[in-house]
Amino acid sequence: MLKAAPDGPVAFSADLSPASLLAAYHAGVYPFPASDEYTRALNEVVFADQVQEGRIPLVGEEPADPFTVSWWSPDPRPVLPVSAAHLSRSLARRLRNGLSWSTSLNQEFERVVRECRGDRVPLWLTEELIATLVHLHELGHAHSVEVWEDGNLVGGVFGLRIGSVFSMDSMFFQRPGASKVAVSDLAARFAQAGGELLDAQRDSPHVRDLGGTPMPREQYVRCLRRTARDSLPMPTATLPARRLAEPTGSR
């Protein structure tokens, strides 16, 4: 896998079972299901030569159609050390000046996932993938952070915890800055549990604004193999978001 293309799929497989998804995340790979038949056909047409040459493997048993799900492992990988995740000065100032948000962990996992799906195109969060993620949440592998305003869910982030790494699948916001607060809160809770690194999966200006930096894929995979320092559960209490705008030592 480490010799796979840096900016293309590393495998095709229709297997989105909980065991398959968890094994993939442990290997630094995440799924991108085709949203429709056109996308599925495009996968086959564009990557057929690489599949035939053995550079991209087809994984799974017949009659499942492997081209319905592509699997990715970008090189480099955008990551955020938990100590580097930060809020912008303007957002921190809004929190200190009375923005009445609070944060929680795992209170509304499926709701956060579905909010992340929303009306996004392509619609990669399919019903099958959502069902698998919910099952992994029930098993204690997948987690969500929620951001609340007067009892309303206004932002969140979700993903899977793999040892000292938390791989963030997606985030959403209904109020400006709410997704950034969710990631900052996740970093704080994960650090308390012995975690070291947040994986953003796909690079973007938004990820860079949060403090993300590129890491070579081989180094990232080595990080996945490390056990979290303390391997503690993440704190679940509902907490004021304002604490995230305070010095790190006072959170």
WOGI-V970320 format. One record per pair of residues at least 24 apart in sequence whose C-alpha atoms are under 10 Angstrom apart, sorted by sequence separation. I is the first residue (numbers start at 1). J is the second residue. D is the distance in whole Angstrom. If there is no record, write none. Layout:
i:I j:J d:D
i:I j:J d:D
This chain:
i:43 j:67 d:6
i:44 j:68 d:9
i:109 j:133 d:9
i:110 j:134 d:6
i:136 j:160 d:8
i:142 j:166 d:9
i:144 j:168 d:9
i:154 j:178 d:6
i:155 j:179 d:5
i:156 j:180 d:9
i:157 j:181 d:9
i:158 j:182 d:9
i:166 j:190 d:8
i:183 j:207 d:10
i:2 j:27 d:10
i:40 j:65 d:9
i:42 j:67 d:9
i:43 j:68 d:8
i:109 j:134 d:7
i:133 j:158 d:10
i:141 j:166 d:10
i:142 j:167 d:9
i:143 j:168 d:9
i:146 j:171 d:10
i:147 j:172 d:10
i:153 j:178 d:10
i:154 j:179 d:8
i:155 j:180 d:9
i:156 j:181 d:8
i:157 j:182 d:6
i:158 j:183 d:9
i:165 j:190 d:9
i:1 j:27 d:9
i:2 j:28 d:10
i:40 j:66 d:9
i:41 j:67 d:7
i:42 j:68 d:10
i:43 j:69 d:9
i:133 j:159 d:9
i:142 j:168 d:10
i:144 j:170 d:10
i:145 j:171 d:9
i:146 j:172 d:10
i:147 j:173 d:9
i:149 j:175 d:9
i:155 j:181 d:8
i:156 j:182 d:5
i:157 j:183 d:7
i:164 j:190 d:9
i:180 j:206 d:9
i:184 j:210 d:8
i:197 j:223 d:8
i:1 j:28 d:9
i:40 j:67 d:6
i:41 j:68 d:8
i:43 j:70 d:8
i:110 j:137 d:9
i:133 j:160 d:9
i:142 j:169 d:10
i:144 j:171 d:9
i:147 j:174 d:10
i:155 j:182 d:7
i:156 j:183 d:8
i:164 j:191 d:9
i:179 j:206 d:10
i:180 j:207 d:9
i:183 j:210 d:8
i:196 j:223 d:9
i:197 j:224 d:9
i:1 j:29 d:9
i:39 j:67 d:9
i:40 j:68 d:5
i:109 j:137 d:8
i:147 j:175 d:10
i:154 j:182 d:10
i:155 j:183 d:10
i:157 j:185 d:10
i:158 j:186 d:9
i:39 j:68 d:8
i:40 j:69 d:8
i:109 j:138 d:10
i:149 j:178 d:10
i:156 j:185 d:10
i:157 j:186 d:8
i:161 j:190 d:9
i:164 j:193 d:9
i:165 j:194 d:10
i:166 j:195 d:8
i:180 j:209 d:9
i:181 j:210 d:10
i:37 j:67 d:10
i:39 j:69 d:10
i:40 j:70 d:9
i:148 j:178 d:9
i:156 j:186 d:10
i:164 j:194 d:7
i:165 j:195 d:6
i:166 j:196 d:8
i:167 j:197 d:8
i:168 j:198 d:7
i:169 j:199 d:9
i:170 j:200 d:8
i:180 j:210 d:7
i:196 j:226 d:10
i:12 j:43 d:9
i:37 j:68 d:8
i:106 j:137 d:9
i:112 j:143 d:10
i:113 j:144 d:8
i:147 j:178 d:7
i:163 j:194 d:9
i:164 j:195 d:4
i:165 j:196 d:6
i:166 j:197 d:6
i:167 j:198 d:6
i:168 j:199 d:6
i:169 j:200 d:7
i:170 j:201 d:9
i:196 j:227 d:10
i:197 j:228 d:10
i:12 j:44 d:10
i:36 j:68 d:8
i:112 j:144 d:7
i:146 j:178 d:9
i:147 j:179 d:8
i:163 j:195 d:7
i:164 j:196 d:5
i:165 j:197 d:5
i:166 j:198 d:5
i:167 j:199 d:4
i:168 j:200 d:5
i:169 j:201 d:7
i:170 j:202 d:10
i:195 j:227 d:9
i:196 j:228 d:7
i:34 j:67 d:8
i:35 j:68 d:8
i:109 j:142 d:8
i:110 j:143 d:10
i:111 j:144 d:9
i:112 j:145 d:8
i:146 j:179 d:9
i:147 j:180 d:10
i:162 j:195 d:9
i:163 j:196 d:9
i:164 j:197 d:6
i:165 j:198 d:6
i:166 j:199 d:6
i:167 j:200 d:6
i:168 j:201 d:7
i:169 j:202 d:9
i:194 j:227 d:9
i:195 j:228 d:5
i:196 j:229 d:8
i:9 j:43 d:9
i:33 j:67 d:9
i:34 j:68 d:5
i:35 j:69 d:9
i:106 j:140 d:10
i:109 j:143 d:7
i:110 j:144 d:9
i:112 j:146 d:7
i:145 j:179 d:10
i:147 j:181 d:7
i:148 j:182 d:10
i:161 j:195 d:9
i:163 j:197 d:10
i:164 j:198 d:9
i:165 j:199 d:7
i:166 j:200 d:9
i:167 j:201 d:7
i:168 j:202 d:10
i:194 j:228 d:5
i:195 j:229 d:7
i:12 j:47 d:10
i:33 j:68 d:6
i:34 j:69 d:6
i:108 j:143 d:9
i:109 j:144 d:5
i:111 j:146 d:10
i:112 j:147 d:10
i:146 j:181 d:9
i:147 j:182 d:6
i:162 j:197 d:10
i:193 j:228 d:8
i:194 j:229 d:5
i:195 j:230 d:8
i:32 j:68 d:9
i:33 j:69 d:4
i:34 j:70 d:8
i:106 j:142 d:9
i:107 j:143 d:9
i:108 j:144 d:7
i:109 j:145 d:8
i:145 j:181 d:10
i:146 j:182 d:6
i:147 j:183 d:10
i:193 j:229 d:8
i:194 j:230 d:5
i:195 j:231 d:8
i:32 j:69 d:6
i:33 j:70 d:6
i:106 j:143 d:6
i:107 j:144 d:8
i:108 j:145 d:8
i:109 j:146 d:8
i:145 j:182 d:6
i:146 j:183 d:10
i:161 j:198 d:9
i:191 j:228 d:10
i:193 j:230 d:7
i:194 j:231 d:6
i:195 j:232 d:9
i:9 j:47 d:9
i:31 j:69 d:6
i:32 j:70 d:5
i:33 j:71 d:8
i:105 j:143 d:7
i:106 j:144 d:5
i:107 j:145 d:8
i:108 j:146 d:7
i:115 j:153 d:9
i:144 j:182 d:9
i:145 j:183 d:8
i:147 j:185 d:9
i:161 j:199 d:10
i:190 j:228 d:10
i:191 j:229 d:10
i:192 j:230 d:9
i:193 j:231 d:6
i:194 j:232 d:6
i:8 j:47 d:9
i:12 j:51 d:9
i:31 j:70 d:6
i:32 j:71 d:6
i:105 j:144 d:6
i:106 j:145 d:6
i:107 j:146 d:7
i:115 j:154 d:10
i:116 j:155 d:9
i:145 j:184 d:10
i:146 j:185 d:9
i:159 j:198 d:10
i:160 j:199 d:10
i:191 j:230 d:10
i:192 j:231 d:10
i:193 j:232 d:4
i:194 j:233 d:9
i:195 j:234 d:9
i:11 j:51 d:9
i:30 j:70 d:9
i:31 j:71 d:4
i:32 j:72 d:7
i:104 j:144 d:8
i:105 j:145 d:5
i:106 j:146 d:8
i:115 j:155 d:9
i:116 j:156 d:8
i:145 j:185 d:7
i:146 j:186 d:9
i:159 j:199 d:9
i:192 j:232 d:8
i:193 j:233 d:6
i:194 j:234 d:9
i:10 j:51 d:10
i:30 j:71 d:6
i:31 j:72 d:6
i:104 j:145 d:6
i:105 j:146 d:6
i:112 j:153 d:9
i:115 j:156 d:8
i:116 j:157 d:8
i:145 j:186 d:6
i:159 j:200 d:10
i:190 j:231 d:10
i:191 j:232 d:10
i:192 j:233 d:9
i:193 j:234 d:5
i:29 j:71 d:6
i:30 j:72 d:5
i:31 j:73 d:9
i:103 j:145 d:7
i:104 j:146 d:5
i:105 j:147 d:9
i:111 j:153 d:9
i:112 j:154 d:10
i:115 j:157 d:10
i:116 j:158 d:9
i:144 j:186 d:8
i:190 j:232 d:9
i:192 j:234 d:7
i:193 j:235 d:8
i:29 j:72 d:5
i:30 j:73 d:7
i:103 j:146 d:5
i:104 j:147 d:7
i:112 j:155 d:8
i:113 j:156 d:9
i:143 j:186 d:10
i:190 j:233 d:8
i:191 j:234 d:8
i:192 j:235 d:8
i:11 j:55 d:9
i:12 j:56 d:7
i:13 j:57 d:9
i:14 j:58 d:9
i:15 j:59 d:8
i:28 j:72 d:8
i:29 j:73 d:5
i:30 j:74 d:10
i:102 j:146 d:8
i:103 j:147 d:5
i:104 j:148 d:8
i:112 j:156 d:6
i:113 j:157 d:8
i:125 j:169 d:10
i:145 j:189 d:9
i:189 j:233 d:9
i:190 j:234 d:6
i:191 j:235 d:10
i:10 j:55 d:8
i:11 j:56 d:5
i:12 j:57 d:6
i:13 j:58 d:6
i:14 j:59 d:8
i:15 j:60 d:6
i:28 j:73 d:6
i:29 j:74 d:8
i:102 j:147 d:6
i:103 j:148 d:6
i:108 j:153 d:9
i:111 j:156 d:9
i:112 j:157 d:7
i:113 j:158 d:7
i:125 j:170 d:10
i:189 j:234 d:6
i:190 j:235 d:8
i:9 j:55 d:10
i:10 j:56 d:6
i:11 j:57 d:5
i:12 j:58 d:5
i:13 j:59 d:5
i:14 j:60 d:7
i:15 j:61 d:9
i:27 j:73 d:9
i:28 j:74 d:9
i:101 j:147 d:7
i:102 j:148 d:5
i:103 j:149 d:9
i:112 j:158 d:7
i:113 j:159 d:9
i:188 j:234 d:9
i:189 j:235 d:6
i:9 j:56 d:7
i:10 j:57 d:7
i:11 j:58 d:6
i:12 j:59 d:6
i:13 j:60 d:6
i:14 j:61 d:9
i:24 j:71 d:9
i:101 j:148 d:5
i:102 j:149 d:7
i:109 j:156 d:9
i:188 j:235 d:9
i:189 j:236 d:8
i:8 j:56 d:9
i:9 j:57 d:10
i:10 j:58 d:9
i:11 j:59 d:7
i:12 j:60 d:9
i:13 j:61 d:9
i:14 j:62 d:10
i:24 j:72 d:10
i:25 j:73 d:10
i:100 j:148 d:8
i:101 j:149 d:5
i:102 j:150 d:9
i:108 j:156 d:9
i:109 j:157 d:9
i:110 j:158 d:9
i:186 j:234 d:9
i:189 j:237 d:10
i:14 j:63 d:10
i:15 j:64 d:8
i:24 j:73 d:10
i:28 j:77 d:9
i:100 j:149 d:6
i:101 j:150 d:7
i:102 j:151 d:9
i:109 j:158 d:7
i:186 j:235 d:10
i:5 j:55 d:9
i:14 j:64 d:6
i:15 j:65 d:9
i:99 j:149 d:9
i:100 j:150 d:8
i:101 j:151 d:9
i:103 j:153 d:10
i:109 j:159 d:10
i:4 j:55 d:7
i:5 j:56 d:9
i:13 j:64 d:8
i:14 j:65 d:6
i:15 j:66 d:8
i:101 j:152 d:10
i:102 j:153 d:10
i:105 j:156 d:10
i:3 j:55 d:9
i:4 j:56 d:8
i:13 j:65 d:7
i:14 j:66 d:5
i:101 j:153 d:10
i:103 j:155 d:9
i:104 j:156 d:9
i:105 j:157 d:10
i:106 j:158 d:9
i:12 j:65 d:9
i:13 j:66 d:4
i:14 j:67 d:7
i:15 j:68 d:9
i:16 j:69 d:8
i:101 j:154 d:9
i:103 j:156 d:9
i:105 j:158 d:10
i:116 j:169 d:9
i:117 j:170 d:8
i:1 j:55 d:10
i:12 j:66 d:5
i:13 j:67 d:7
i:14 j:68 d:6
i:15 j:69 d:8
i:116 j:170 d:6
i:117 j:171 d:9
i:118 j:172 d:9
i:185 j:239 d:9
i:1 j:56 d:9
i:11 j:66 d:9
i:12 j:67 d:6
i:13 j:68 d:7
i:14 j:69 d:5
i:69 j:124 d:9
i:115 j:170 d:10
i:116 j:171 d:6
i:117 j:172 d:9
i:165 j:220 d:9
i:185 j:240 d:10
i:1 j:57 d:10
i:11 j:67 d:9
i:12 j:68 d:8
i:13 j:69 d:6
i:14 j:70 d:8
i:113 j:169 d:9
i:115 j:171 d:8
i:116 j:172 d:5
i:165 j:221 d:10
i:185 j:241 d:8
i:188 j:244 d:8
i:12 j:69 d:6
i:13 j:70 d:7
i:14 j:71 d:10
i:113 j:170 d:8
i:115 j:172 d:7
i:116 j:173 d:8
i:167 j:224 d:10
i:184 j:241 d:9
i:11 j:69 d:9
i:12 j:70 d:5
i:13 j:71 d:7
i:112 j:170 d:9
i:113 j:171 d:8
i:114 j:172 d:10
i:115 j:173 d:9
i:165 j:223 d:7
i:166 j:224 d:9
i:185 j:243 d:9
i:11 j:70 d:6
i:12 j:71 d:6
i:112 j:171 d:8
i:113 j:172 d:9
i:115 j:174 d:9
i:164 j:223 d:7
i:165 j:224 d:6
i:182 j:241 d:9
i:185 j:244 d:7
i:9 j:69 d:10
i:10 j:70 d:8
i:11 j:71 d:5
i:12 j:72 d:9
i:112 j:172 d:8
i:163 j:223 d:8
i:164 j:224 d:7
i:165 j:225 d:9
i:181 j:241 d:7
i:184 j:244 d:7
i:188 j:248 d:9
i:9 j:70 d:6
i:10 j:71 d:6
i:11 j:72 d:7
i:112 j:173 d:10
i:162 j:223 d:9
i:163 j:224 d:6
i:164 j:225 d:8
i:165 j:226 d:9
i:181 j:242 d:10
i:184 j:245 d:10
i:8 j:70 d:9
i:9 j:71 d:5
i:10 j:72 d:5
i:11 j:73 d:9
i:162 j:224 d:6
i:163 j:225 d:7
i:164 j:226 d:6
i:165 j:227 d:9
i:189 j:251 d:10
i:8 j:71 d:9
i:9 j:72 d:5
i:10 j:73 d:7
i:161 j:224 d:10
i:162 j:225 d:8
i:163 j:226 d:6
i:164 j:227 d:6
i:165 j:228 d:8
i:178 j:241 d:10
i:181 j:244 d:8
i:188 j:251 d:8
i:8 j:72 d:7
i:9 j:73 d:7
i:10 j:74 d:9
i:162 j:226 d:9
i:163 j:227 d:5
i:164 j:228 d:4
i:181 j:245 d:10
i:7 j:72 d:8
i:8 j:73 d:8
i:9 j:74 d:8
i:162 j:227 d:8
i:163 j:228 d:5
i:164 j:229 d:7
i:6 j:72 d:9
i:7 j:73 d:8
i:8 j:74 d:7
i:162 j:228 d:9
i:163 j:229 d:9
i:164 j:230 d:9
i:185 j:251 d:10
i:5 j:72 d:9
i:6 j:73 d:7
i:7 j:74 d:6
i:8 j:75 d:9
i:161 j:228 d:10
i:163 j:230 d:10
i:164 j:231 d:8
i:4 j:72 d:10
i:5 j:73 d:9
i:6 j:74 d:5
i:7 j:75 d:7
i:163 j:231 d:7
i:4 j:73 d:8
i:5 j:74 d:8
i:6 j:75 d:4
i:7 j:76 d:9
i:4 j:74 d:9
i:5 j:75 d:8
i:6 j:76 d:7
i:2 j:73 d:9
i:4 j:75 d:9
i:6 j:77 d:9
i:1 j:73 d:8
i:2 j:74 d:10
i:2 j:75 d:9
i:103 j:178 d:10
i:101 j:178 d:9
i:105 j:182 d:10
i:103 j:181 d:8
i:104 j:182 d:9
i:102 j:181 d:10
i:103 j:182 d:7
i:101 j:181 d:9
i:102 j:182 d:10
i:105 j:185 d:9
i:104 j:185 d:9
i:105 j:186 d:8
i:103 j:185 d:7
i:104 j:186 d:9
i:39 j:122 d:9
i:82 j:165 d:10
i:94 j:177 d:10
i:102 j:185 d:10
i:103 j:186 d:9
i:81 j:165 d:9
i:82 j:166 d:10
i:105 j:189 d:9
i:80 j:165 d:10
i:91 j:176 d:9
i:92 j:177 d:10
i:104 j:189 d:10
i:35 j:121 d:8
i:36 j:122 d:9
i:79 j:165 d:9
i:80 j:166 d:10
i:91 j:177 d:7
i:95 j:181 d:10
i:35 j:122 d:6
i:36 j:123 d:8
i:79 j:166 d:10
i:90 j:177 d:10
i:91 j:178 d:9
i:34 j:122 d:8
i:35 j:123 d:5
i:36 j:124 d:9
i:79 j:167 d:9
i:33 j:122 d:9
i:34 j:123 d:8
i:35 j:124 d:6
i:79 j:168 d:10
i:88 j:177 d:9
i:91 j:180 d:9
i:92 j:181 d:9
i:32 j:122 d:10
i:33 j:123 d:8
i:34 j:124 d:6
i:35 j:125 d:8
i:87 j:177 d:9
i:91 j:181 d:9
i:148 j:238 d:10
i:32 j:123 d:9
i:33 j:124 d:5
i:34 j:125 d:9
i:35 j:126 d:7
i:143 j:234 d:9
i:145 j:236 d:9
i:147 j:238 d:10
i:32 j:124 d:6
i:33 j:125 d:7
i:34 j:126 d:9
i:88 j:180 d:9
i:146 j:238 d:9
i:147 j:239 d:10
i:148 j:240 d:9
i:31 j:124 d:9
i:32 j:125 d:8
i:33 j:126 d:7
i:87 j:180 d:7
i:88 j:181 d:10
i:140 j:233 d:10
i:147 j:240 d:10
i:148 j:241 d:9
i:31 j:125 d:10
i:32 j:126 d:9
i:86 j:180 d:8
i:87 j:181 d:7
i:147 j:241 d:8
i:33 j:128 d:9
i:85 j:180 d:9
i:86 j:181 d:9
i:33 j:129 d:8
i:85 j:181 d:10
i:87 j:183 d:9
i:32 j:129 d:9
i:86 j:183 d:9
i:87 j:184 d:7
i:31 j:129 d:9
i:85 j:183 d:8
i:86 j:184 d:6
i:85 j:184 d:6
i:86 j:185 d:10
i:84 j:184 d:9
i:85 j:185 d:9
i:82 j:183 d:10
i:83 j:184 d:10
i:85 j:186 d:9
i:86 j:187 d:9
i:82 j:184 d:8
i:85 j:187 d:7
i:80 j:183 d:10
i:82 j:185 d:10
i:84 j:187 d:9
i:85 j:188 d:9
i:82 j:186 d:9
i:83 j:187 d:8
i:82 j:187 d:5
i:83 j:188 d:8
i:81 j:187 d:8
i:82 j:188 d:7
i:80 j:187 d:9
i:82 j:189 d:9
i:21 j:129 d:9
i:82 j:190 d:7
i:83 j:191 d:8
i:82 j:191 d:6
i:22 j:132 d:10
i:81 j:191 d:9
i:82 j:192 d:10
i:17 j:128 d:9
i:18 j:129 d:9
i:21 j:132 d:8
i:22 j:133 d:10
i:16 j:128 d:7
i:17 j:129 d:8
i:20 j:132 d:10
i:21 j:133 d:9
i:82 j:194 d:10
i:85 j:197 d:10
i:16 j:129 d:6
i:18 j:131 d:9
i:19 j:132 d:9
i:82 j:195 d:7
i:83 j:196 d:8
i:84 j:197 d:9
i:85 j:198 d:9
i:15 j:129 d:10
i:16 j:130 d:10
i:17 j:131 d:9
i:18 j:132 d:5
i:22 j:136 d:8
i:81 j:195 d:9
i:82 j:196 d:6
i:83 j:197 d:9
i:84 j:198 d:10
i:16 j:131 d:9
i:17 j:132 d:6
i:18 j:133 d:7
i:21 j:136 d:9
i:81 j:196 d:6
i:82 j:197 d:5
i:83 j:198 d:10
i:16 j:132 d:7
i:17 j:133 d:9
i:18 j:134 d:9
i:80 j:196 d:9
i:81 j:197 d:4
i:82 j:198 d:6
i:16 j:133 d:10
i:18 j:135 d:7
i:19 j:136 d:9
i:80 j:197 d:6
i:81 j:198 d:6
i:82 j:199 d:10
i:17 j:135 d:9
i:18 j:136 d:6
i:79 j:197 d:7
i:80 j:198 d:5
i:81 j:199 d:9
i:17 j:136 d:10
i:22 j:141 d:8
i:79 j:198 d:6
i:80 j:199 d:6
i:22 j:142 d:10
i:78 j:198 d:9
i:79 j:199 d:4
i:80 j:200 d:7
i:18 j:139 d:10
i:78 j:199 d:6
i:79 j:200 d:6
i:88 j:209 d:8
i:77 j:199 d:8
i:78 j:200 d:6
i:79 j:201 d:8
i:85 j:207 d:10
i:87 j:209 d:8
i:88 j:210 d:8
i:77 j:200 d:8
i:78 j:201 d:6
i:79 j:202 d:9
i:85 j:208 d:10
i:86 j:209 d:8
i:87 j:210 d:7
i:88 j:211 d:10
i:77 j:201 d:6
i:78 j:202 d:6
i:79 j:203 d:9
i:85 j:209 d:9
i:86 j:210 d:6
i:87 j:211 d:9
i:76 j:201 d:10
i:77 j:202 d:7
i:78 j:203 d:5
i:85 j:210 d:6
i:86 j:211 d:6
i:75 j:201 d:10
i:76 j:202 d:10
i:77 j:203 d:8
i:78 j:204 d:9
i:84 j:210 d:8
i:85 j:211 d:5
i:86 j:212 d:10
i:74 j:201 d:7
i:75 j:202 d:10
i:76 j:203 d:9
i:80 j:207 d:8
i:84 j:211 d:6
i:85 j:212 d:8
i:73 j:201 d:8
i:74 j:202 d:7
i:79 j:207 d:8
i:80 j:208 d:9
i:83 j:211 d:9
i:84 j:212 d:8
i:106 j:234 d:10
i:72 j:201 d:9
i:73 j:202 d:9
i:74 j:203 d:9
i:78 j:207 d:8
i:79 j:208 d:9
i:82 j:211 d:9
i:84 j:213 d:10
i:105 j:234 d:8
i:107 j:236 d:9
i:72 j:202 d:10
i:78 j:208 d:8
i:80 j:210 d:8
i:81 j:211 d:8
i:105 j:235 d:7
i:106 j:236 d:7
i:107 j:237 d:10
i:79 j:210 d:10
i:80 j:211 d:6
i:81 j:212 d:8
i:104 j:235 d:9
i:105 j:236 d:5
i:106 j:237 d:10
i:107 j:238 d:9
i:79 j:211 d:8
i:80 j:212 d:5
i:81 j:213 d:9
i:104 j:236 d:6
i:105 j:237 d:7
i:78 j:211 d:10
i:79 j:212 d:5
i:80 j:213 d:6
i:103 j:236 d:9
i:104 j:237 d:6
i:105 j:238 d:7
i:26 j:160 d:10
i:28 j:162 d:10
i:78 j:212 d:6
i:79 j:213 d:6
i:80 j:214 d:9
i:103 j:237 d:8
i:104 j:238 d:4
i:105 j:239 d:10
i:25 j:160 d:8
i:26 j:161 d:9
i:27 j:162 d:10
i:77 j:212 d:10
i:78 j:213 d:5
i:79 j:214 d:6
i:80 j:215 d:9
i:103 j:238 d:5
i:104 j:239 d:7
i:25 j:161 d:9
i:26 j:162 d:6
i:77 j:213 d:8
i:78 j:214 d:4
i:79 j:215 d:7
i:102 j:238 d:7
i:103 j:239 d:5
i:104 j:240 d:9
i:25 j:162 d:7
i:26 j:163 d:9
i:30 j:167 d:9
i:76 j:213 d:9
i:77 j:214 d:5
i:78 j:215 d:6
i:79 j:216 d:10
i:102 j:239 d:5
i:103 j:240 d:6
i:104 j:241 d:9
i:22 j:160 d:8
i:31 j:169 d:10
i:76 j:214 d:5
i:77 j:215 d:5
i:78 j:216 d:9
i:101 j:239 d:9
i:102 j:240 d:4
i:103 j:241 d:6
i:21 j:160 d:10
i:22 j:161 d:10
i:26 j:165 d:10
i:28 j:167 d:9
i:30 j:169 d:9
i:75 j:214 d:8
i:76 j:215 d:5
i:77 j:216 d:6
i:78 j:217 d:9
i:101 j:240 d:6
i:102 j:241 d:5
i:103 j:242 d:10
i:22 j:162 d:9
i:75 j:215 d:8
i:76 j:216 d:4
i:77 j:217 d:6
i:100 j:240 d:8
i:101 j:241 d:5
i:102 j:242 d:8
i:25 j:166 d:10
i:26 j:167 d:10
i:74 j:215 d:10
i:75 j:216 d:6
i:76 j:217 d:5
i:77 j:218 d:9
i:79 j:220 d:9
i:99 j:240 d:10
i:100 j:241 d:8
i:101 j:242 d:7
i:102 j:243 d:10
i:25 j:167 d:8
i:74 j:216 d:9
i:75 j:217 d:5
i:76 j:218 d:9
i:77 j:219 d:9
i:78 j:220 d:9
i:99 j:241 d:8
i:100 j:242 d:8
i:74 j:217 d:7
i:75 j:218 d:8
i:76 j:219 d:9
i:77 j:220 d:7
i:99 j:242 d:8
i:73 j:217 d:8
i:75 j:219 d:10
i:76 j:220 d:9
i:77 j:221 d:10
i:98 j:242 d:8
i:75 j:220 d:9
i:95 j:240 d:9
i:96 j:241 d:9
i:97 j:242 d:9
i:95 j:241 d:7
i:96 j:242 d:6
i:95 j:242 d:5
i:96 j:243 d:8
i:73 j:221 d:10
i:94 j:242 d:9
i:95 j:243 d:8
i:96 j:244 d:9
i:92 j:241 d:10
i:93 j:242 d:9
i:95 j:244 d:8
i:96 j:245 d:7
i:92 j:242 d:8
i:95 j:245 d:7
i:96 j:246 d:8
i:92 j:243 d:9
i:94 j:245 d:9
i:95 j:246 d:9
i:92 j:244 d:8
i:93 j:245 d:7
i:92 j:245 d:5
i:93 j:246 d:10
i:91 j:245 d:8
i:92 j:246 d:8
i:89 j:245 d:9
i:87 j:244 d:8
i:88 j:245 d:9
i:86 j:244 d:8
i:87 j:245 d:7
i:86 j:245 d:9
i:86 j:248 d:10
i:83 j:248 d:8
i:28 j:199 d:10
i:30 j:201 d:8
i:29 j:201 d:9
i:28 j:201 d:9
i:28 j:217 d:8
i:28 j:218 d:9
i:28 j:220 d:8
i:29 j:221 d:9
i:27 j:220 d:10
i:28 j:221 d:6
i:27 j:221 d:7
i:28 j:222 d:9
i:26 j:221 d:8
i:27 j:222 d:9
i:28 j:223 d:10
i:25 j:221 d:10
i:28 j:224 d:7
i:27 j:224 d:7
i:28 j:225 d:10
i:26 j:224 d:6
i:27 j:225 d:9
i:25 j:224 d:9
i:26 j:225 d:8
i:6 j:216 d:10
i:6 j:217 d:8
i:3 j:217 d:10
i:2 j:217 d:7
i:3 j:218 d:9
i:1 j:217 d:10
i:2 j:218 d:6
i:1 j:218 d:10
i:2 j:221 d:9
